[in-house]
Amino acid sequence: MKAIKLASVFAVTAVAAAVSSTTFAAEAVFSGEAGVEYTSYSNSGNGDQADGTDIGEIELSVDTGVVYAEIEIATTGADEGTTIGMEKLYVKQGAVSFGRFDGSVATGSFMGMDEIYGGVDLSTTSDTDNTGIRYAVSDELTVALEATRSVAAVTAVADDPATVADETVAGVEAADGDVGVAISYVQDFGGFTAGISGGVVGDSNAINLGLQTVAGPATLSLNYGVGEKGTGTTTDVEQLTASVAIAATDALTLTVEYSQDLETASEPSGTYFVGEYAVGDLTYYVKNYAGDLVGDADERTIVGVSSSF
């Protein structure tokens, strides 16, 4: 991915041990993606459509050496619709970092394609386990304290789900914030890489196992996750996912993922296929998602072209 780098100087004040107001030379990096795609649905009410508004984002990453920030400006799909989100904002002091992260350490052992499942996360009613303190014991081992906010009871949802905050779920009871722990250990054993990760926050818990190996142009990944999500009345979760990525040529990459929900009685499954062909600054692709886990249709096929910068 190409990046446009802007040299800047930021005054940063970090409240931490042995940290005071200091001026650091920082490097700001802009990156993003734009493109257009056509989506065809099977057996659903969405209707076929051509859409370029969903493929557009600009990310700003700033690293002062002590503070790291990552801001995303993305399209919503609506006419001139835009969202601005603070994906990451944390302080680094040696092997310790604290603040807001993007996701939980509990899914650190997940490997390979994550279009369907990305590991069983630590998810409570407020689902804000991206806030915490992390300690990198080694390159392989990370331990963390992770926290969730309190949330008020919700008895109704607005007509437009898009107007409801991510942590708001209809029918939930009020919940206090919780502090829990998470751990991730991933080791390269030469011929393969294996890992285990998981944790506990409030009533939520998760364990994930990951395995990956490379055979010629193919990368094979296998993951298994199990746990409980929610607060008070929890929901059992058990997931299996496997993926194969093949670098057919320098320009052509083929990837397929198979996922299955092992907790639901019918054990629904789904497949996701992605073929990408890079020519210069452009990437042409086709994506196909089929099976019981597709969500918005029995099958969805996407053809598009995009460019990253």
SULJONOR-V945745 format. One record per residue. N is the residue number from 1. PSI is psi in radians with two decimals (NA if undefined). Layout:
N,PSI  N,PSI
This chain:
1,2.30  2,2.65  3,2.48  4,2.03  5,2.29  6,2.15  7,2.24  8,2.90  9,2.19  10,2.41  11,2.10  12,2.29  13,2.01  14,2.21  15,1.75  16,2.94  17,2.25  18,0.39  19,2.24  20,3.12  21,2.07  22,2.63  23,2.22  24,2.49  25,2.21  26,2.73  27,2.11  28,2.32  29,2.15  30,2.34  31,2.86  32,-3.01  33,2.53  34,2.64  35,-2.92  36,2.61  37,2.77  38,2.25  39,2.28  40,2.19  41,2.59  42,2.21  43,0.91  44,2.97  45,0.13  46,-0.60  47,2.60  48,2.62  49,2.63  50,2.30  51,2.19  52,-0.20  53,-0.41  54,-0.28  55,1.44  56,2.10  57,2.64  58,2.25  59,2.39  60,2.06  61,2.27  62,2.21  63,1.95  64,-0.10  65,-0.46  66,-0.74  67,2.34  68,2.29  69,2.49  70,2.03  71,2.34  72,2.26  73,2.01  74,2.73  75,2.65  76,-0.22  77,-0.38  78,2.83  79,2.06  80,0.37  81,2.42  82,2.46  83,2.52  84,2.15  85,2.47  86,1.69  87,-0.72  88,2.49  89,1.76  90,2.81  91,2.43  92,2.25  93,1.63  94,-2.17  95,-0.06  96,2.39  97,2.55  98,2.53  99,-2.42  100,2.25  101,-3.14  102,1.49  103,3.12  104,2.59  105,-0.39  106,-0.41  107,0.27  108,-0.35  109,-0.02  110,2.36  111,2.58  112,-2.84  113,2.39  114,0.63  115,-0.57  116,-1.05  117,2.53  118,0.47  119,2.69  120,1.97  121,2.89  122,1.81  123,2.03  124,-2.95  125,-0.73  126,-0.32  127,0.90  128,0.74  129,0.25  130,0.03  131,2.22  132,-2.88  133,2.24  134,2.50  135,2.01  136,1.65  137,-0.70  138,-3.13  139,-0.44  140,-0.52  141,2.23  142,2.31  143,2.68  144,2.65  145,2.27  146,2.51  147,2.68  148,2.64  149,2.81  150,2.74  151,2.46  152,2.79  153,2.53  154,2.19  155,-0.20  156,2.78  157,2.47  158,2.74  159,-0.64  160,1.89  161,-0.42  162,-0.31  163,-0.05  164,2.32  165,2.69  166,-0.60  167,0.04  168,2.09  169,2.26  170,2.40  171,0.08  172,2.72  173,2.83  174,2.50  175,2.45  176,2.76  177,2.64  178,2.69  179,2.27  180,-2.96  181,2.67  182,2.68  183,2.55  184,2.28  185,2.05  186,2.17  187,2.35  188,2.02  189,0.29  190,-1.35  191,-0.30  192,2.87  193,2.35  194,2.64  195,2.80  196,2.42  197,2.81  198,-2.98  199,-3.06  200,2.26  201,1.99  202,-2.23  203,-0.06  204,2.46  205,2.75  206,2.55  207,2.28  208,2.42  209,2.35  210,2.55  211,2.36  212,2.47  213,2.72  214,2.24  215,1.71  216,-2.20  217,-0.01  218,2.45  219,2.07  220,2.32  221,2.49  222,2.29  223,2.55  224,2.32  225,2.53  226,2.60  227,-2.90  228,2.35  229,2.55  230,-3.12  231,2.32  232,-1.60  233,1.89  234,2.83  235,2.21  236,2.48  237,2.34  238,2.10  239,2.56  240,2.36  241,2.48  242,2.51  243,2.67  244,2.17  245,2.22  246,2.12  247,1.50  248,-0.74  249,-3.12  250,-0.47  251,-0.46  252,2.20  253,2.29  254,2.27  255,2.37  256,2.41  257,2.41  258,2.26  259,2.61  260,2.41  261,1.89  262,-0.16  263,-0.65  264,2.46  265,-0.69  266,-0.14  267,1.06  268,2.64  269,2.91  270,2.70  271,2.60  272,2.15  273,2.38  274,2.20  275,2.19  276,2.38  277,2.02  278,2.23  279,1.91  280,-2.21  281,-0.06  282,2.58  283,2.07  284,2.44  285,2.76  286,2.37  287,2.40  288,2.24  289,2.09  290,2.70  291,-3.03  292,-0.31  293,0.14  294,-0.55  295,-1.11  296,0.03  297,2.93  298,-0.52  299,2.53  300,2.23  301,2.31  302,2.28  303,2.27  304,3.10  305,2.41  306,2.91  307,2.42  308,2.61  309,NA
